[in-house]
Amino acid sequence: MGRGLRFILGLCLLITPVLTGCWDRMELNEISIITSVALDKTDDELLLSVTVLQPRNLHRGGDQSMSGGTSSPVEQFQSRGKTIFDAFKELNYQLPRQPYWGQVHAVVFNTAITGEEFFQTLDFFARYPEARRTTDLFLTAEKAAGIIWSPRQIETLKTKELHGMANQQHFWNRGAKVTLQDLFHFEPPMAEVYLPRVYLVEHAAGTVAGTSPTTPKKIATLSGLGVLKQGQFVGWLTETETFGVLWLLNKVRHGPITVDTGQGPAALRLLYARTKIRVVDGPNGPTMLVKIRGIMDLVEAQGAFGQATTKDVARLQELAGETVRQTITQGLGKVQSYQTDILGFGREIYRYDPTLWAALAPNWPQVFSTLPVDIQVDLELRRTGLISRTITPENPETKP
């Protein structure tokens, strides 16, 4: 064995006792696991509300405990401060254990939060090493604490429900999924952004088998988007307007399209969609050209349109394209009325001609509000299902 190798082996033996263990270990029985965060404004201070995991109650899932009370899987805490860090310190005084932020999956902002407070919060979560960049962000006009403390429906934890609803709303184009990491991709960074809207709705009273009728309760639901400019709330987008904006953001991949054929409704399903935006020179300045291409299949049709003839297919494609065009126009009009470029049109103009953008940038909000947009939609109906005609009592295909 060479002298150098013996030296290395001896050195490894000497340092092995020093390397045992983890210098920054965190035992589960020594930390308070925070699962969701809500930020409200009270007087001149931030109100920080959190839910803290109670592992001993997870297996009960909120069922009745042996003592007759309800065992919630989380506990609720609140603190306040001038800054998010002040509220964070106050929260430390209340908790019996060191708070752990690595399992926060949802942060809900109240619309009363100012732009400075909004960016302070984002800065805190972006810098703090335990925080996840994949944390979902939400916006509400109600008390944000009431959102994360609202009753659960299916999941054991409310934060998992909010995370799941954000995924579903994004899939069906009723809203968007926005994480902390996503905000860093807005141009200019986080100046004009959007967040999914969450609010409480009255849930009708029901009856659970073997129990007395349940009382009505309010549950959290998602629909639409909230628009922020410089961190300050500007306004809401309805579900239809959100669908139109998602088309312009190239975030529509799947989802339903319903058209009126004049003989009854027809339901189409998107299988593929892509949006491309580029700048073209117009007589009065730049014009945004939006080209949309998509593939659909027919899910349901009424009347003669269910016969899937070549003429019917062409007509359905035309109607679907016009429906999408109107939806986009509606969403675009609302965003332009806010003078808030969450669509990235300014970025496209800069890429096209930096000199042109330099001339438009000082008055960009006003320019954006009247910017002409040419929308071209090309949707192709590929499949019409396993039958060739609409099922009716007179249709021979329906006979045994």
Steps between C-alpha positions, in 0.01 A plus 500: 500500500643832399594765751248749359216251519583417862495869583155546342356196681641620829355846447157350427513299821590810699222722367225234503399562866470873429265450202240287679155651546333806341596840634171659383262211569135576582311235690127467433420533869688829514336693213158648420420412138316790332278390211332822376536876542250788470581871494245767593522871578388627839543867585857575393635152558517167323293220648674165450279192537634147476390141543735274692494125452390277786642160403322313778163594346580419137369145522166629630452739209274733700271223626348498841758423767448265793423792726218613274679801349629549149869425448628735230823405324619862529508778756448868419733783600514871428758772544547854376778742424611794288684265268469133419811431707355682802191280476728199455685580823170548685388159377815344643404627844162323481614161376650252744732369227715644225278575195588307185397661168606223264148353475313822416304420183263800490533874568182710480519880462222742581437771240555766769871413511700789354759460229788550745362236737441262211862521388625477860318171538633363172850612592476321834385169350751525215793553738401265780680168438216281631230650275398318183510677165210273394263651757162589345391865528138622520311829525174573681280798582386330820696435814791287389502325836144384436619325182767282660280440805189407302358145531663226300306285254704197393865548589636474852669840472354821356829586334483177297146590389611844383792342316273244334236758406768720341607208282142422398407862427809534284421179311144612424604863427288653777808643667878482501754330719761751619793410724767711661743388230259610226507861619868528419424436132274803458652789304589740641550285810172483694388849389172385344379158610186295551399259776215249518194626684376306803182581691244342732163370386206377706482123505145369533412303810501127455450183690771252586387142540437417865521861617278805529481747208815706464488879519585717199866594476724708278766324298783637288478487121709633212388680187649779292809712551602808692721758326774687685709792386816578696364262763177699538164343424340637182195285429354157432459293187188286469515135406431578133751787494756274664453241226568769240812621681633145533474465121718810458747367758532171309384309807200324345570138418175322574146591595142527374357730234122530474342649185143579399423340165152647471358148535630440848829518688810310396780413741858476372812397685844642434769238450779738407541877484783743438513880488768701321529877527712728287522867417416637157530854370166674463404832342467664841769312687564143610224239494501175693426197283362206697487164324326210669498144379317214668362149456160397637267205518121502519359399838131581461275643230130556450292513183634459149850603612539160656513330158870591461483579129781697339282809502412457866864454597600817316217690666597378848860604439385846396271538801769380740752743354257790532418402860868498592556831322217665695630357827847637432361839403304516824801416716728731304259790537490463878878480534547802273247695708725436803800631300694206639708295258485154656503362144862585427426712192768748604757223516410390147540856367838528670616179334370620166657846513676633813502850355124493448451376855718779638267752334182330629616406850444838675128493412460125471188467724310742276641345181413151620140597573440584132746261337337330197497120513426276201368161616509206259360165616539171316330207676481160337236242590679166470259252657124481546477198728385143452165585339428690181156642588333659800312258723127571476187284518474509118867424440547143368834477683315511830282199416595163647 
